[in-house]
Amino acid sequence: MTSYSDESTVYVAYSSMPEFDEEFVQDEIIKLAAFCVSRVATRGIDDTFQNTFDLIELFFSRIRTYTGLCTTELLQALAFVDIISRRNIEHLPFVLTKLNVYLVLLVCLMIAHKSNSDVPLSNFKWANLFGVNLSLLNESEIVVLKLLNFNTNIPEHVFQMYKQSIQLMCPVASESKRMQIENDANIAINPTYY
């Protein structure tokens, strides 16, 4: 961290700030996140995976449209899901399922948004935007915060691990998708577009 000042203002520059901290989350990253979450929520059962994947991808895209979801918030929310998945609720393990995945993701994204935004959306706004009962949203937020021990900070090494995973997987996912399209349709695709 470095700091400097002029007559009336002190500026602080953080050298560890991720490069994509202010970017809206890209489609490629949404697809990767939806894939990972869908695999966990469906336990890899093929007949329900594709539908769950499509819905979660749409869900993330909708959140990006209405809230300006950035990559940092998505990574933080995914880390929250990992953390709470390792915790117990009244001596029972927390399990992410097709039945609770949307509410859990919404609450984790909402908490990440509040942690990163200077002017966060209210729970009332989140409830209205995504058709969730406000009381249920408030109660769910409390449960998730308790599971997080009210700690919404993600250690930098964990954040960097998520970031590196996305940076490694997104180009592979694009190349794999391009190859699948080429093989399935027997058409030549100019790789410069990917």
N, C-alpha and C positions, 0 to 999 in steps of 0.2 A: 504494500500500500504506500502510495506517495501522496503528499499534500503540498499545495501551494496556495498563495492568496494574493488578491489585489487589495484595493482600498477597503472594500466592504464585504467581500465574500471569501470564504475558504472553500477550496475545491479539493475533493478527495478522489483519487483514481485507484481503483482496486485492480491489481494485476491478475487476480485469479478469476475475474468475471468471465463466464463462458462467452464465446464469440456469438452464439445465436440466442443470447438471453432476451433480446427484444423482438425477435422474429416471430411472426405468426407461424404456427406449426404447419409444416408442409404435408401435402397429401401422402407422400411416400412414408413419412414418419407416422402419420395417422394409421396407414395400412399396417405397418409393422406393429404398432401398439395394439391395434385391433386383433391382429393375428395372435399375439402373445396372450392377451387377456382371454380371447375366445378359446384358445387351447386349454387354459386353466379352468375356465368356467364350464366347458363341456367335457372335460377330462379326456379330450382327444377323440370323442365319439364322432365318427365321420358324418353320420346322418343328421346331426344337429349342429355340427361345426360351421358349415357354410352359412346357414341362416343366422347363427349367432354372430359370426364374423361380419356379415353384411350389415346387421343391425348396429353393432358396436361401431363399425366404421362410419355409418350414417350418424350415429349419436355423437361421436367425436367431431365430425364435420359440422354438425348443427351447433355444438358448443362453440367451436371456432367462429362460426358465423355470428352468433349472438353475443359472445363475450370477448372475442378477440383472443382466444386461447393461443398462448405462445408455447414454444417447445419446452421452455423451462418449467412452466406450470404442468404440462403433460408428464414430463419426467418426474417431477416432484410427486404428482398424484400416483404414478405407477409405483414409486418408492413407498408411498403411504400404503398402497394395496399390499405390497410385499411385507411391510412391517406388521400390518394388522393381521395378515394371514398367518403370521408366526405367533400371534398372541391368542390367549384363551378368553372366552366370555363365560364367566361363572363356571369354570372348570371344564368347559367344552371348547374344543378348537373352533376357531373361526374358519369357515369354508366359503370360498367364493363359488357361487353356483349361477346357473342361468336365471334363477328366480331373483337373486339379489344383486346381480352384477351391475345393473343400470343405476340402482340407488347408491351402491357403494362407489361406483365410479363418479357419479354426480357429486356426492358428498366430498370425495377426495379431491376432485377438480375444483369444487367450490372452496375448500380449505386452502388449496394451493393458490387459487386466484386471490383470496383474501390475504395470504401471506406475501404476495408479490405485487399487489396493486396499490397504488396511492389512493385510488377512489374505487374500492371494491363494490360489487353489486350486493344488494341486500338479499337475505334469505327469501324475502317476499318476492323479489324479482326472479331469483332462481326458480322458485316454486311455480310462478306464473309462466316463465319461459318454457319449462320442461314438464308441466302438467303434474306436479307432485304436490300432495297435500302439505301445507306449510308446517303443521304440527309434526307430521312424520319426518319431514326434512330436518326440522330443529332437533327432534329426538335422535335421529340418525347421526347428525353432526356431533351431538354430545357423546354418543357411543363411540364413534370413530376417534374423536379427540381423547376420550379415556383410553382407548386401545393404543393411541400414540403417546400416552402419558402427557398429553397437552404439549408435546414437543413437535412443532411443525418444521423444525430445521432439519435438513438432510445434510449429513456430513459430506464435505466436498469430495472425499474419495468415493463415496457411494454415487453421488451425482455424476462424477467423471466416469465411473464404470457404466452407468446407463448411457451417457453421452457417447462413449467409445463404442458400445454395443450398437447403438443406432448408426453411428458413422460407418461401422464395419458392415452392418447388415443391409442398409439401404441400397448401396451400389450393387450388392449381390442380388437383392430382391429385384431390382430393375433389370439386371442382365438376365436373371432367370425368367422373368416375365417376358422379356423380348424374345428369348430363345423358345419359350413355350408358344408364343404367338407365331413365330416363324415356322415351328414344327407343325403346329395344328392347322395353320392356314396355308402352308406351303407358299408363303410370300416372302419377299426380301424386304427387310426393314433397314432403313438407314440408321446405323447405331449412333450417329451424331445427334439424333433427336432424343436419345435417352441419357 
